[in-house]
Amino acid sequence: MTMSNALVPDHAFGEPWTIDDLKKLPHDEANRYELYDGSLLVTPIAGVFHGGTANRLDRILTLQAPDGVMIGQSVGVSRKITSYFIPDIFVAPDVALRKSDDVLDPADVLLVVEVLSPSNRRNDLVLKRDGYAVAGVPLYWIVDPKEQTISVLELGPGGLYEDVARVHAGQVWRTDRPFPLAFDPAEIF
């Protein structure tokens, strides 16, 4: 989707978008605004099934999280002013959420989760995979409601994500990262 610069009058045509530009956009309940390397990404707000999937996973993670670890939604993650993503779910130490910053520092994030939907598959599978890796987020889960799977990616020594597991609904998955937990993905779909 192409945005008119009229929405942000002092944003120069052809210049990279920044987090400050996002703050100047009018309130919009129908779309989510994110940045990838200076490009503005506009996607529709998630539907009911997408939101329900994210909320059920959030609840599972919250119930199993140790003290001092927070599970959350709707908070942006940014490593520089021209890249900014809002994961469907994030996991971070509680102290990271006590900072007065506008965004989470990727160094404080233990895990990001994106739930695929028809309108954002490419963003989650390509752009966000690259962006979160470059930012240094150690774990990235991609939840696919259509396939009823969770793809588990870990940041490798080369700074790229490596696929370490593909968990299917109907099987209990156990892991120690980002903290010890066990659940069947069927619980979230």
C-alpha positions as CSV (number, residue, x, y, z in Angstrom):
1,M,0.0,0.0,0.0
2,T,1.4,3.4,-0.9
3,M,1.0,6.2,1.7
4,S,0.6,9.8,0.7
5,N,3.1,12.1,2.4
6,A,0.2,14.4,3.2
7,L,-0.4,12.2,6.3
8,V,3.0,13.3,7.7
9,P,3.5,16.8,6.3
10,D,7.1,17.2,7.3
11,H,8.2,13.8,5.9
12,A,10.2,14.4,2.8
13,F,9.3,12.4,-0.3
14,G,11.8,9.6,-0.9
15,E,13.3,9.8,2.5
16,P,13.3,6.8,4.8
17,W,10.4,6.5,7.3
18,T,11.4,6.6,10.9
19,I,9.8,5.8,14.3
20,D,9.2,9.6,14.8
21,D,7.2,9.6,11.5
22,L,5.0,6.8,12.8
23,K,4.2,8.9,15.9
24,K,2.9,11.6,13.7
25,L,0.5,9.4,11.7
26,P,-3.2,9.9,12.6
27,H,-4.8,7.2,14.8
28,D,-6.0,4.4,12.6
29,E,-7.9,1.4,14.1
30,A,-8.0,-0.5,10.8
31,N,-4.3,-0.8,10.0
32,R,-1.0,-1.6,11.7
33,Y,2.1,0.5,10.8
34,E,5.6,-0.9,10.9
35,L,8.9,-0.1,9.3
36,Y,11.4,-2.3,7.5
37,D,14.7,-0.5,6.8
38,G,13.0,2.8,6.2
39,S,10.0,1.5,4.2
40,L,6.6,1.9,5.6
41,L,4.6,-1.4,6.0
42,V,0.9,-1.1,6.3
43,T,-1.2,-4.2,7.1
44,P,-4.8,-4.6,8.2
45,I,-5.4,-5.2,11.9
46,A,-5.6,-9.0,12.5
47,G,-8.9,-10.8,12.4
48,V,-10.7,-12.7,15.1
49,F,-9.2,-16.1,14.5
50,H,-5.7,-14.6,14.3
51,G,-6.2,-12.7,17.5
52,G,-7.7,-15.7,19.3
53,T,-4.7,-17.8,18.2
54,A,-2.2,-15.2,19.6
55,N,-4.2,-14.8,22.8
56,R,-4.4,-18.5,23.5
57,L,-0.6,-18.9,23.0
58,D,0.0,-15.8,25.1
59,R,-2.1,-17.4,27.9
60,I,-0.1,-20.7,27.7
61,L,3.2,-18.9,27.8
62,T,2.1,-16.7,30.7
63,L,1.0,-19.6,32.8
64,Q,4.3,-21.4,32.3
65,A,6.7,-18.3,32.5
66,P,9.0,-18.1,35.5
67,D,9.0,-15.1,37.8
68,G,10.7,-12.1,36.2
69,V,9.6,-12.9,32.6
70,M,6.8,-11.1,30.9
71,I,4.7,-12.2,27.9
72,G,3.1,-9.4,26.0
73,Q,1.5,-8.1,22.9
74,S,1.2,-4.8,21.0
75,V,4.6,-3.4,21.9
76,G,7.0,-2.5,19.1
77,V,10.6,-3.8,18.8
78,S,13.3,-1.7,17.2
79,R,17.0,-1.7,16.8
80,K,17.3,1.5,14.8
81,I,15.0,4.4,14.0
82,T,14.1,3.1,10.5
83,S,13.1,-0.5,11.5
84,Y,10.2,-1.2,13.8
85,F,8.0,-4.3,14.1
86,I,5.1,-5.1,16.4
87,P,5.2,-8.8,17.0
88,D,2.0,-10.7,17.8
89,I,3.6,-11.9,21.0
90,F,7.0,-11.1,22.7
91,V,8.8,-12.5,25.7
92,A,11.1,-10.3,27.7
93,P,12.5,-9.9,31.2
94,D,10.1,-7.9,33.3
95,V,12.8,-5.2,33.9
96,A,12.8,-4.5,30.1
97,L,9.2,-3.4,30.4
98,R,9.9,-1.0,33.2
99,K,12.0,1.2,31.0
100,S,10.4,4.4,29.8
101,D,11.4,3.8,26.2
102,D,8.8,3.9,23.4
103,V,10.0,0.5,22.0
104,L,11.6,-2.6,23.2
105,D,15.3,-3.0,22.6
106,P,15.9,-6.3,20.7
107,A,18.7,-7.0,23.1
108,D,16.0,-7.3,25.8
109,V,13.7,-9.6,23.8
110,L,14.0,-13.4,24.4
111,L,11.4,-14.5,21.8
112,V,9.1,-12.9,19.2
113,V,6.1,-14.7,17.8
114,E,4.2,-13.9,14.6
115,V,0.9,-15.5,13.6
116,L,0.5,-15.8,9.8
117,S,-2.5,-14.4,8.1
118,P,-3.3,-14.1,4.4
119,S,-2.5,-10.4,4.4
120,N,1.0,-10.6,6.0
121,R,2.5,-14.0,5.2
122,R,5.4,-12.5,3.2
123,N,6.2,-9.9,5.9
124,D,6.4,-12.6,8.6
125,L,8.2,-15.2,6.5
126,V,10.7,-12.9,4.8
127,L,10.9,-9.3,6.0
128,K,10.4,-9.9,9.7
129,R,12.6,-13.1,9.7
130,D,15.4,-10.9,8.3
131,G,14.7,-7.9,10.5
132,Y,14.5,-9.8,13.7
133,A,17.7,-11.7,12.9
134,V,19.6,-8.5,12.0
135,A,18.4,-7.1,15.3
136,G,19.7,-10.1,17.2
137,V,16.4,-11.5,18.6
138,P,17.5,-15.1,19.6
139,L,14.2,-16.9,19.0
140,Y,11.5,-16.4,16.4
141,W,8.3,-18.6,16.3
142,I,6.1,-18.5,13.2
143,V,2.6,-19.8,13.9
144,D,0.7,-21.1,10.9
145,P,-3.0,-21.5,11.6
146,K,-3.6,-23.0,8.2
147,E,-1.1,-25.8,8.6
148,Q,-1.6,-25.8,12.4
149,T,2.2,-25.7,13.0
150,I,4.8,-23.6,14.8
151,S,8.1,-23.1,13.1
152,V,10.9,-22.6,15.7
153,L,13.8,-20.5,14.5
154,E,17.0,-19.9,16.5
155,L,19.6,-17.3,15.7
156,G,22.7,-19.1,14.5
157,P,26.4,-18.1,14.8
158,G,26.2,-16.4,11.4
159,G,23.5,-14.1,12.5
160,L,20.8,-15.9,10.4
161,Y,17.9,-17.9,11.7
162,E,18.1,-21.7,11.6
163,D,15.0,-23.8,11.5
164,V,15.3,-26.0,14.6
165,A,11.8,-27.5,14.9
166,R,8.5,-27.7,13.2
167,V,5.8,-28.5,15.8
168,H,2.5,-30.0,14.6
169,A,-0.8,-29.8,16.4
170,G,-1.5,-33.1,18.2
171,Q,2.0,-33.5,19.7
172,V,3.2,-32.1,23.0
173,W,6.3,-30.0,22.4
174,R,8.8,-29.5,25.1
175,T,11.6,-26.9,25.1
176,D,13.9,-25.0,27.5
177,R,13.9,-21.8,25.4
178,P,13.0,-19.1,26.2
179,F,12.2,-21.0,29.4
180,P,11.1,-24.5,30.2
181,L,7.6,-25.1,28.8
182,A,5.4,-27.9,27.3
183,F,2.2,-27.6,25.3
184,D,0.4,-29.1,22.3
185,P,-0.1,-26.5,19.5
186,A,-3.6,-27.9,19.1
187,E,-4.4,-25.8,22.2
188,I,-4.0,-22.6,20.3
189,F,-5.8,-23.4,17.1
